[in-house]
Amino acid sequence: MLKEGVRPEQLADAVRGSNVTLRGGVEEMFELLQRGEVPLLVFSAGIANVIAEVFKQKLRFPLVDSTHIISNWMIFDASQTHVGFSQPLIHMFNKDEVRWGL
């Protein structure tokens, strides 16, 4: 991904052109949690920017500030080109070791 110089708009286009869907009941659950002001933590070894873009495009409402995605965030430089990932890199074998600040 670093060699390709991925840009945020390409992620948005990729999600828009994909057949990704949310599992049944996810939207209703998110809405219920937000209405009740219950914080939500999404913890994934995937790419946070893609997860956030899926939520942005597939949910009928914007997520509130109490929703946190703990995952591997792509880092972009001033020209909006992908230059790295947040650290520590989260993968399926170290999820229990990752420390985060919310």
C-alpha positions in Angstrom: 0.0 0.0 0.0 2.9 2.4 0.8 4.4 1.8 -2.7 1.0 2.7 -4.3 0.6 6.1 -2.6 -3.0 5.4 -1.6 -5.1 8.6 -0.9 -8.2 8.9 1.2 -10.5 9.5 -1.7 -9.3 6.2 -3.2 -10.5 4.4 0.0 -13.9 6.1 -0.3 -14.1 5.0 -4.0 -13.1 1.5 -3.1 -15.8 1.2 -0.4 -18.4 2.8 -2.7 -17.5 0.3 -5.5 -17.5 -2.8 -3.2 -20.3 -5.1 -2.1 -19.4 -4.7 1.6 -22.5 -4.8 3.9 -23.0 -4.6 7.6 -24.3 -7.6 9.4 -28.0 -7.7 10.1 -28.9 -5.7 13.2 -25.6 -3.7 13.3 -27.2 -0.4 12.3 -30.0 -0.8 14.8 -27.5 -1.7 17.6 -25.4 1.4 16.8 -28.4 3.6 16.8 -29.7 2.2 20.1 -26.3 2.7 21.7 -26.0 6.2 20.5 -29.5 7.1 21.6 -28.7 5.7 25.1 -25.3 7.6 25.0 -23.5 4.3 25.5 -19.8 4.4 24.3 -19.0 1.9 21.6 -15.5 0.4 20.9 -14.8 -1.3 17.6 -11.5 -3.2 18.0 -10.0 -4.7 14.8 -6.8 -5.9 13.3 -8.0 -4.4 10.0 -7.5 -0.9 8.6 -9.4 1.7 10.7 -9.7 4.1 7.8 -11.6 1.5 5.8 -13.8 0.6 8.7 -14.7 4.2 9.3 -15.4 4.8 5.6 -17.8 1.7 5.6 -19.6 3.1 8.6 -19.8 6.6 7.0 -21.2 5.2 3.7 -23.4 2.4 5.0 -25.0 3.9 8.2 -28.0 6.2 7.8 -26.6 8.5 10.5 -23.1 9.8 11.5 -21.3 8.2 14.4 -21.0 10.2 17.5 -17.7 11.0 19.4 -18.3 8.2 21.9 -17.7 5.6 19.1 -14.0 4.7 19.0 -12.2 2.5 16.4 -9.1 0.9 17.8 -7.3 -0.5 14.8 -4.5 0.2 12.3 -4.9 3.8 11.1 -3.3 4.8 7.9 -1.1 7.9 8.2 -1.2 10.5 5.4 1.3 13.3 4.8 0.5 16.9 4.0 -0.3 15.9 0.4 -2.8 13.3 1.6 -0.6 10.3 0.5 -0.3 7.2 2.6 3.1 7.1 4.4 2.6 4.6 7.2 0.5 3.1 9.9 -0.2 4.0 13.5 1.8 2.1 16.1 1.8 -0.5 17.5 0.5 -2.4 14.5 -2.4 -4.5 15.7 -2.8 -8.1 14.4 -4.7 -11.2 15.4 -1.8 -12.4 17.6 -1.3 -9.3 19.7 -4.8 -7.9 20.3 -4.5 -8.6 24.0 -1.2 -6.7 24.3 -2.3 -3.5 22.6 -2.6 -0.4 24.8 -4.7 2.6 23.8 -5.8 5.9 25.0 -9.3 7.1 24.4 
